[in-house]
Amino acid sequence: MAYFTRTINSFFALLCLLLLAIVTQARINPNKLGFVRTKGAEFVLDGSPFLFSGFNSYWLMHVAAEPSERYKVSEVFKEASAASLSVCRTWAFSDGGDTALQISPGVYDERVFQGLDFVISEAKKYGIRLILSFVNNYKDFGGRDQYAQWARNAGIHNVNSEDDFYTHPGPKDYYKNHVQKIVTRVNTMTGIAYRDDNTIMAWELMNEPRCNADYSGKTVHGWVQEMASFVKSLDQKHLLEIGMEGFYGDSMPEKKEFNPGYQVGTDFISSNLVKEIDFATIHAYTDQWLSGQSDDAQAAFMQRWMTSHWQDSRTILKKPLVLAEFGKSSKDPGYNQNARDNYMSFVYKNVYNFAKAGGTMGGSLIWQLVAQGMENFDDGYSIILAQNPSTAGLISGQSHAMTTLANLVSRLNNNCCCSTLVGSRSFRISVILV
């Protein structure tokens, strides 16, 4: 009888919590919500836990610069919203070259800027939060190399390589000016300054910072300290992250065994401990990092990579963690759709289980979604939701799972309809969902 009573109590607690989650999800108007914030090692939105599944679409501003092409942005946001994806990471940079936002230091193309205005206004329309990155590590869309070249063109001495971007006052000033231009921009479509717009979830200092001149991570760390403080001096409403891939450095050399066999000049631990950095990120491309190795070997590495960073974020950083880029390329030898879906399912399960086991893991962002007719943007990882129903189902399922988990955690934290459930979050959620 005691077992039966516990079963009935658990059943009704589950039923109550699921109904509350459904009601809560149904009545939310994304456009009326506040800013995403952090509380300890968790994201919160209007005081409640915020867990998410999202996507990367780096190309949004680039395409939206041409008004006749903006329907592609709308199409991706519409499909993403239908799949309950709630966060998108994209570029707020294009330095020199074709369709440049920043033509030269401090000189901007208003047409391209209005493309970014459109991206933000359209994201707001579909209830999608944005993570906007300020600059690229790579030469695509300019990056550090373009800043160094601009400095040399201006006659600035001692800028010999792209790594001087991190230490020389000239490129650093160019970067700060760009950050200020972005953060203080007033959207021509909404009339809202970017720094006042809750559509933006977070700023990102750089896409995948690396430094060949100093593998210890100290050079990049010094730059992160300076630039994180500068961004926060302009905007304290939005979250800030670095954009790191997760490589360990010299501050905890024993952690280097988790790297994929090489260094890139960053230190995941020390730089994410900078007080102005609100959450940590990792990226993962096992098909590139462990090229030629079996799917099982890549999965084993991914398990270690995610577990190590989740544990470190929880116990050392005490900040939320986001898997900000991952995917499987269709250009891999022997690629098939099932292999991609199986890999994504494996990653999503880990993200969910880490989020369930006491928080810290806030969500994940698949690389990348594109619209139909964008074959020239296909890097092998591109996904068109409308043309990939099995993958779209996985993505949508993860989105609903993370949202439901957030709602359940919120109700458990408030002790609503769950007096029979006691103990830690991990135990309580396990009682309900396992």
HUKA-V750423 format. One line per field, one symbol per residue. phi: phi as a letter, one per 20 degrees, with the letter a starting at -180 (. if undefined). burial: 1 if it has 16 or more other C-alpha atoms within 10 Angstrom, else 0. Layout:
phi=???
burial=???
This chain:
phi=.fffffffffffffffffffffffffefdgfdeeefcdcmececclndgcdbcbbdbfegfgfffdgfdfffffffffffffemfcccdbedbadmmflffdfbgndcefffffffgfgffffggemdedddeeadfefglnmgfffffffffenfemddbfffgecegfgffgffffgffffegdffddmdfgfdeffeebecfaflgbbfebffnfffffffgffffffffebdeefcceofeofecffcgfeffefenbdcnccgffffegffeebeccdbcffefdgnefgfffffffffgfffffffffddflcfcceebarcefefgmgbfffffffffffgffgfffffennmferbcfdbecefndgfdfenefcdgfdcfffffffffffffffffffffgfffelembfedcnfggffffgfde
burial=00000000110011011101100000000100001111011111000111111111111111111000010111011111101111111111111100111111100100111111111111111111111111111100111111111111000000100111110101110110011101101110000101111111111111111110001111111011101100100010111111111111111000110110001111111111110111111111111000000000011011001100111111001111111111111100000000011011101101110111111111111111111000000000111110000011011111111111111111110000110010001101100100
